[in-house]
């Protein structure tokens, strides 16, 4: 159970960092040269990896590689949708719902015994 908690909390925190590393520069640094945005993103991503690597190592003691990937994608969408809507001011659409349903189906099949 400890490994699962470490996995979920670690991947959630690392996804917060990574979402900002990948996309926040589009809003905050859009008038700067791309190299500035890349350097800022790499700096943020460094901290993401400090969290993500131990989380995946803990999770791999309990889950298969495929299961880890699907867990990661579910967490990614759970972080990305609020980021897109509230931070980037993207309009919510049914595409997010359909994507979420596809991930639920993916989780069902990867965890099915």
ChimeraX commands (.cxc) that place a marker at each C-alpha (Angstrom):
marker #1 position 0.00,0.00,0.00 radius 0.5
marker #1 position 2.89,2.37,0.77 radius 0.5
marker #1 position 4.24,1.90,-2.77 radius 0.5
marker #1 position 0.86,2.74,-4.27 radius 0.5
marker #1 position 0.53,5.91,-2.21 radius 0.5
marker #1 position 4.07,6.95,-3.14 radius 0.5
marker #1 position 3.33,6.24,-6.80 radius 0.5
marker #1 position 0.07,8.20,-6.95 radius 0.5
marker #1 position 1.27,11.17,-4.90 radius 0.5
marker #1 position 4.63,11.29,-6.69 radius 0.5
marker #1 position 3.14,11.12,-10.16 radius 0.5
marker #1 position 0.56,13.75,-9.26 radius 0.5
marker #1 position 3.24,16.16,-8.02 radius 0.5
marker #1 position 5.56,15.43,-10.92 radius 0.5
marker #1 position 2.72,16.00,-13.39 radius 0.5
marker #1 position 2.06,19.42,-11.92 radius 0.5
marker #1 position 5.68,20.34,-12.61 radius 0.5
marker #1 position 5.72,18.76,-16.06 radius 0.5
marker #1 position 2.48,20.37,-17.21 radius 0.5
marker #1 position 3.92,23.77,-16.35 radius 0.5
marker #1 position 7.25,22.86,-17.98 radius 0.5
marker #1 position 5.56,21.79,-21.22 radius 0.5
marker #1 position 2.80,24.36,-21.56 radius 0.5
marker #1 position 3.04,27.40,-19.24 radius 0.5
marker #1 position 5.69,29.02,-21.44 radius 0.5
marker #1 position 3.02,29.34,-24.15 radius 0.5
marker #1 position 1.28,31.86,-21.93 radius 0.5
marker #1 position 4.10,33.33,-19.85 radius 0.5
marker #1 position 7.04,33.42,-22.25 radius 0.5
marker #1 position 5.33,33.70,-25.64 radius 0.5
marker #1 position 7.15,36.96,-26.43 radius 0.5
marker #1 position 10.60,35.60,-25.46 radius 0.5
marker #1 position 12.98,33.65,-27.71 radius 0.5
marker #1 position 12.27,29.91,-27.77 radius 0.5
marker #1 position 15.64,29.16,-26.14 radius 0.5
marker #1 position 14.57,31.06,-23.01 radius 0.5
marker #1 position 11.36,29.02,-22.86 radius 0.5
marker #1 position 13.34,25.80,-23.38 radius 0.5
marker #1 position 15.78,26.64,-20.58 radius 0.5
marker #1 position 12.96,27.53,-18.20 radius 0.5
marker #1 position 11.12,24.31,-19.12 radius 0.5
marker #1 position 14.26,22.20,-18.59 radius 0.5
marker #1 position 14.75,23.79,-15.18 radius 0.5
marker #1 position 11.21,22.90,-14.17 radius 0.5
marker #1 position 11.51,19.41,-15.68 radius 0.5
marker #1 position 14.60,18.68,-13.58 radius 0.5
marker #1 position 12.48,18.92,-10.42 radius 0.5
marker #1 position 9.78,16.83,-12.06 radius 0.5
marker #1 position 12.24,14.01,-12.64 radius 0.5
marker #1 position 13.41,14.15,-9.02 radius 0.5
marker #1 position 9.85,13.23,-8.05 radius 0.5
marker #1 position 8.82,11.03,-10.99 radius 0.5
marker #1 position 11.75,8.60,-10.97 radius 0.5
marker #1 position 11.33,7.45,-7.34 radius 0.5
marker #1 position 7.54,7.32,-7.78 radius 0.5
marker #1 position 7.81,5.02,-10.81 radius 0.5
marker #1 position 10.40,2.84,-9.06 radius 0.5
marker #1 position 8.03,2.39,-6.12 radius 0.5
marker #1 position 5.10,1.69,-8.45 radius 0.5
marker #1 position 7.06,-0.85,-10.49 radius 0.5
marker #1 position 7.31,-3.02,-7.40 radius 0.5
marker #1 position 3.51,-3.39,-7.51 radius 0.5
marker #1 position 2.39,-2.74,-11.11 radius 0.5
marker #1 position 3.48,-3.82,-14.57 radius 0.5
marker #1 position 5.02,-1.33,-17.00 radius 0.5
marker #1 position 1.76,-1.09,-18.96 radius 0.5
marker #1 position -0.22,-0.46,-15.79 radius 0.5
marker #1 position 2.23,2.27,-14.76 radius 0.5
marker #1 position 1.77,3.96,-18.14 radius 0.5
marker #1 position -2.03,3.97,-17.92 radius 0.5
marker #1 position -1.90,5.28,-14.33 radius 0.5
marker #1 position 0.42,8.04,-15.58 radius 0.5
marker #1 position -1.94,8.97,-18.40 radius 0.5
marker #1 position -4.96,9.13,-16.09 radius 0.5
marker #1 position -3.07,11.39,-13.70 radius 0.5
marker #1 position -1.80,13.48,-16.61 radius 0.5
marker #1 position -5.33,14.12,-17.87 radius 0.5
marker #1 position -6.53,14.84,-14.32 radius 0.5
marker #1 position -3.87,17.54,-14.04 radius 0.5
marker #1 position -4.01,18.81,-17.62 radius 0.5
marker #1 position -7.75,19.49,-17.86 radius 0.5
marker #1 position -7.90,21.90,-14.88 radius 0.5
marker #1 position -4.62,23.49,-16.07 radius 0.5
marker #1 position -6.02,24.00,-19.57 radius 0.5
marker #1 position -9.35,25.35,-18.36 radius 0.5
marker #1 position -8.34,27.50,-15.38 radius 0.5
marker #1 position -4.75,28.55,-16.14 radius 0.5
marker #1 position -4.65,28.64,-19.94 radius 0.5
marker #1 position -8.33,29.69,-20.24 radius 0.5
marker #1 position -9.14,26.97,-22.78 radius 0.5
marker #1 position -12.81,26.28,-23.31 radius 0.5
marker #1 position -13.99,22.98,-21.91 radius 0.5
marker #1 position -15.37,20.59,-24.51 radius 0.5
marker #1 position -16.79,17.11,-24.66 radius 0.5
marker #1 position -13.47,15.95,-26.11 radius 0.5
marker #1 position -12.07,15.95,-22.58 radius 0.5
marker #1 position -14.95,13.74,-21.45 radius 0.5
marker #1 position -14.46,11.31,-24.34 radius 0.5
marker #1 position -10.72,11.19,-23.66 radius 0.5
marker #1 position -11.40,10.44,-20.01 radius 0.5
marker #1 position -13.78,7.65,-20.95 radius 0.5
marker #1 position -11.15,6.15,-23.26 radius 0.5
marker #1 position -8.66,6.20,-20.39 radius 0.5
marker #1 position -11.18,4.48,-18.13 radius 0.5
marker #1 position -11.52,1.78,-20.77 radius 0.5
marker #1 position -7.72,1.56,-21.07 radius 0.5
marker #1 position -7.45,1.19,-17.29 radius 0.5
marker #1 position -10.08,-1.55,-17.34 radius 0.5
marker #1 position -8.23,-3.56,-19.97 radius 0.5
marker #1 position -4.71,-3.11,-18.58 radius 0.5
marker #1 position -5.80,-4.12,-15.06 radius 0.5
marker #1 position -8.12,-6.93,-16.20 radius 0.5
marker #1 position -6.78,-10.29,-15.09 radius 0.5
marker link #1:1,2 radius 0.2
marker link #1:2,3 radius 0.2
marker link #1:3,4 radius 0.2
marker link #1:4,5 radius 0.2
marker link #1:5,6 radius 0.2
marker link #1:6,7 radius 0.2
marker link #1:7,8 radius 0.2
marker link #1:8,9 radius 0.2
marker link #1:9,10 radius 0.2
marker link #1:10,11 radius 0.2
marker link #1:11,12 radius 0.2
marker link #1:12,13 radius 0.2
marker link #1:13,14 radius 0.2
marker link #1:14,15 radius 0.2
marker link #1:15,16 radius 0.2
marker link #1:16,17 radius 0.2
marker link #1:17,18 radius 0.2
marker link #1:18,19 radius 0.2
marker link #1:19,20 radius 0.2
marker link #1:20,21 radius 0.2
marker link #1:21,22 radius 0.2
marker link #1:22,23 radius 0.2
marker link #1:23,24 radius 0.2
marker link #1:24,25 radius 0.2
marker link #1:25,26 radius 0.2
marker link #1:26,27 radius 0.2
marker link #1:27,28 radius 0.2
marker link #1:28,29 radius 0.2
marker link #1:29,30 radius 0.2
marker link #1:30,31 radius 0.2
marker link #1:31,32 radius 0.2
marker link #1:32,33 radius 0.2
marker link #1:33,34 radius 0.2
marker link #1:34,35 radius 0.2
marker link #1:35,36 radius 0.2
marker link #1:36,37 radius 0.2
marker link #1:37,38 radius 0.2
marker link #1:38,39 radius 0.2
marker link #1:39,40 radius 0.2
marker link #1:40,41 radius 0.2
marker link #1:41,42 radius 0.2
marker link #1:42,43 radius 0.2
marker link #1:43,44 radius 0.2
marker link #1:44,45 radius 0.2
marker link #1:45,46 radius 0.2
marker link #1:46,47 radius 0.2
marker link #1:47,48 radius 0.2
marker link #1:48,49 radius 0.2
marker link #1:49,50 radius 0.2
marker link #1:50,51 radius 0.2
marker link #1:51,52 radius 0.2
marker link #1:52,53 radius 0.2
marker link #1:53,54 radius 0.2
marker link #1:54,55 radius 0.2
marker link #1:55,56 radius 0.2
marker link #1:56,57 radius 0.2
marker link #1:57,58 radius 0.2
marker link #1:58,59 radius 0.2
marker link #1:59,60 radius 0.2
marker link #1:60,61 radius 0.2
marker link #1:61,62 radius 0.2
marker link #1:62,63 radius 0.2
marker link #1:63,64 radius 0.2
marker link #1:64,65 radius 0.2
marker link #1:65,66 radius 0.2
marker link #1:66,67 radius 0.2
marker link #1:67,68 radius 0.2
marker link #1:68,69 radius 0.2
marker link #1:69,70 radius 0.2
marker link #1:70,71 radius 0.2
marker link #1:71,72 radius 0.2
marker link #1:72,73 radius 0.2
marker link #1:73,74 radius 0.2
marker link #1:74,75 radius 0.2
marker link #1:75,76 radius 0.2
marker link #1:76,77 radius 0.2
marker link #1:77,78 radius 0.2
marker link #1:78,79 radius 0.2
marker link #1:79,80 radius 0.2
marker link #1:80,81 radius 0.2
marker link #1:81,82 radius 0.2
marker link #1:82,83 radius 0.2
marker link #1:83,84 radius 0.2
marker link #1:84,85 radius 0.2
marker link #1:85,86 radius 0.2
marker link #1:86,87 radius 0.2
marker link #1:87,88 radius 0.2
marker link #1:88,89 radius 0.2
marker link #1:89,90 radius 0.2
marker link #1:90,91 radius 0.2
marker link #1:91,92 radius 0.2
marker link #1:92,93 radius 0.2
marker link #1:93,94 radius 0.2
marker link #1:94,95 radius 0.2
marker link #1:95,96 radius 0.2
marker link #1:96,97 radius 0.2
marker link #1:97,98 radius 0.2
marker link #1:98,99 radius 0.2
marker link #1:99,100 radius 0.2
marker link #1:100,101 radius 0.2
marker link #1:101,102 radius 0.2
marker link #1:102,103 radius 0.2
marker link #1:103,104 radius 0.2
marker link #1:104,105 radius 0.2
marker link #1:105,106 radius 0.2
marker link #1:106,107 radius 0.2
marker link #1:107,108 radius 0.2
marker link #1:108,109 radius 0.2
marker link #1:109,110 radius 0.2
marker link #1:110,111 radius 0.2
marker link #1:111,112 radius 0.2
marker link #1:112,113 radius 0.2
view
